[in-house]
Amino acid sequence: MALTPEQLIVLKAEIDSNHLLSGQGMASTIRDMLNVEGTALVEAWVISGNAKDVSKQSIFNLIPDAELIAFQDFLLGTTINARSIKMRLDAAPVINMADMRVRENIAALTLLAIISEETKANLLRLGEVKASRSQELLGTQITTEDVISAREVI
């Protein structure tokens, strides 16, 4: 998705104010520099754009015993959600914690009072990374084409 004109102006200002490398051949270097995880000036967490595979054991270790038992009871149920989650857990050696369906299922478990808000936050964090400078400024990772377009902004 292309950046808006306003986002291009912000990107150009960031490139100019930091005297980032110039020249068409360096657009990919600027892209890489601004997209590095953890480079935001203010610490923030975002859902990873890459798979964040976590072992089931590591996930279960974050869930308190009482909640784990409630989760197990839920999985023994016959609802579509319970059966769907159980099937996915049984089939997958690891769980991609950045996957939106997984994250929605975790949120649903909280709404059903199976896991606490604290457990939900801890589980969701497994699919997150520290924000990059481009995410902080623009809300998204940038492309080489974005850098080239930003340079053309007057």
Buried (B, 14 or more C-beta within 10 A) or exposed (E): EEBEEEBBBBBBEBBEEEEBEEEEEBBEBBBEBBBEBEBBEEEEEBBBBEEBBBEEEEBEEBBEEEBBEBBEEBBEEEEEBBEEBBEBBEEEEBBBBBBEEBBEBBBBBBEBEBBBEEBBEBBBEBBBBBBBBBBBBBEBBBBBEBBBBBBEBE
